[in-house]
Amino acid sequence: MKVGTDGVLLGAWCSLENFPKTILDIGTGTGIISLMLAQRSSAISIDGVEIDKSAFEQTVDNYENSDWSDRLCCHNASFQKFADESNNQGVKYDLIVSNPPFYKEDYITSNISRNQARFTQFLTFKELIQGVSQILSKSGFFSTIIPFKEESTFVSLAQQNSLFLNRICRVKGNQSSEIKRCLLTFSFNKKETEETNLIIEKSRHNYTKEYVELTNSFYLKM
């Protein structure tokens, strides 16, 4: 799986203000987000959960070859099953992150692995939020990135599960483009939402100062 801008944005942007000891990366793919959080934090335990076997194996390989292999662990399972088992065992996470699938069924391809990574029928927003609400610690944060058009629906589903929007960053590819993505942070604590905006490029491969400042710790060349 390729490393995408969405994952890099989420890994760089999500808040670590509660100094999480335990972190969960849902649908970890290559492991990029959890690896970024290992670099950014001193969390004792960082778990990934990935349903696709080949992606899981790639994540394990990336984890083992990183500087933080002693803190990283990946589980080959659906998030629905993982959340149920963790909830039954009383496991809680201080930070949960997810770059979830968001394409609708109309776009489904013949590639099963790609479908599992990209399409909501394999993990709906409702299932994601319900699972997160079960295993997020009382003082924990849940951060995600979704299409801008899904913002109101996602926020409403979260509220139905007592998760309230604390931070939002709306992302545009360039100054003249439409808003493409929303970075969101939720918690069980209801408070005034912090709203910001981010533009990625001034022109093709000419990045804005704000994007460079956010992500340059993770690129060899920026």
N, C-alpha and C positions, 0 to 999 in steps of 0.2 A: 504494500500500500504506500502511496506517495504521501509525503508530508505536505499538508495543505495550510493555507493562510489562516483558516478558521481555527485550527488546532493551536497554531503558534499564538494567535491573538488571545485565545482563552488561557493558555498556559502562562502568558506574560501578564495578562490583565487581572485575573482572579485574585481576590483579596486574601492575604495571609494575616490580617490584623488580629485574629484571635489566636495566633501562634499554634496552629493545629498540630496535635501529636499523631493523629490518625487521619489519613487521606484516602479517598476512593476515587478512581478514574473509571467511569462507566463507558464501555465500548472503546477500550483503550487503543485498538488498531495497531499502530507501530509502537505505542508506548510513549509517544512524543510528549504528551501533556504531563503524564506522571513523571517523566524524566526531567522536564522543566521545573516541576514543583519540587523534585528532589534537589535540584540545583538551587532553587530559591529558598528552601525552608530547611529546618532542622527536625522535621517530623520523624518520629521513631518508626512508624509503619506506613508504607504507601502501597495500597493494593490496586491492581487493575483487574477488571473483569471483561472478558472478550468471548463472544459466542463462536466466532469462526476459528477453526482449528489451525489453519495456516497463519492467520494473523496472530493468534495466541503464541504459536511457536516463534514467530518473528519477534514478538514483544519479549518473550523470555530470553531470547538471544540478545536483544538490545539491553535488557535489564542486566544480564550477567556480564556484559562487556562494558558497563558503565562504572563510574566511580562510586555509585551508591547502591551497588548490588545487594548489600547487606540489609537495606531498608525497603527493597522493592520485591513485590510478589504478585504474580498474575494468576488468575483463576479462569479456566476454560468452562464457561457456563453462560446461560442466558442471565440477564440482569434480574428478570422476574424470579427465577429460581434462587439466585444468589441473595436477593433481598429477603425472600421468605425465610431462607435458612439462617441468614444473619439476624433477622428479627427474632426468630425462634430461640437463637442462642444469646440474645441480648447484646449483640455487637452494635456499637454506635461509632459514627465517624464525625470528626470535627470539621472536615471539609470534604464535600463531594463535588466533583466536576464531571461534566459530560459534554462532548461534542456529538449530539445525538443524530440518528437518521432523521431526515425530514422530507424526502421526496415521496410523493404520493404513488399509488399503485399504477397509475397510467404510464409511468416511466420505466416499469420493471423490465430488466434485461434477462438474458439467458445465463448470466454469470451469478451463481448463487452467493458467492462470497461478497461480491459487489453489492448485491441486493440487500444482504444482511447489514452491511455497513451504511447503506444510504436510504433505505426505505422504511417508512413508519409502520408498516404492517408487522415488522419484526420486533419493534419496540415503540409503541405509541407514546405520545406525550403524556397521556393519562397514566399509563403504566409506569413511565419513568418517574413522574412526580409522586405517584402513590408510593412507589418503592423508596424513593428518597425520603419522604416524610416518615417512613417507618424506621429508618436506620441513621438519620441525621441526629447528632447530639443536640440537646436543648439550646446550647449556645453556638451551634455550628452554622456554617454557611454552605449554600448550594449555588454553584456558578455554572452557567451554560452559555452556549451561543446558538442562536436560531435565526431563521429568516425574519426580516422585519415585518413581513405580512402576517406572521404568526404571533406577533407580540401580544396583542390584546387577549387572544385565546389562551396563550400559555400563562399569562399573568392571572387570568381568571381561574384556570385549572389549579394553579398553585394556591391561590387564596382559598379555594374549596378544601384544600388539604392543610390549611393553617400556615402556609408559607407565604411571606409577604416580601414584595419587591423592595430591596434596600438600595441597590445601585443599578443603573442602566447606562450603557454606552452604545449609541447608534453609529454604525460604521458605513462609510461611503468609500467606493473605490477611488474616486477623484472628486474634485470640486463640483463638476457639472453632472455627475451621475446621481442616480437615485439612492436612497438609503437601502443597503443590501442586507445587513446583518444587525442583530442586537446582541450585545453581551449583557447578561443579566446575573445579578446576585440576589439570592433570597435567604431569609432566615425566619425563625419563629417569632422574631421581634418586630413588631409593627412600628415603623418610624418614617419620617419624611424621606422620600426617595431622592438620591443623588443622581442627577442627570448630566451626562456629558456626550460629546460627539467626537468622532475620529475620522479623519480622511487619510487614506493609505498613501496615495501617490499624487504628486504634482503633475507628472507626466509619466509615460511608460518607463518603469524601473528607476524613476526619480522620486524617491520617497520623501514624505513630509517629515519635518523635524519631530513631530509628535509620535509618528510611527517608529522612527529610528530610536528615539529615547525609550519607547516602550519595549522594543524587541531586540535591540542591538547586543544584548548579553547572550543571545542564542544563535547569532549568525557569525560565521567566520569572516564574511565580507558583507558590510552594510554601508 
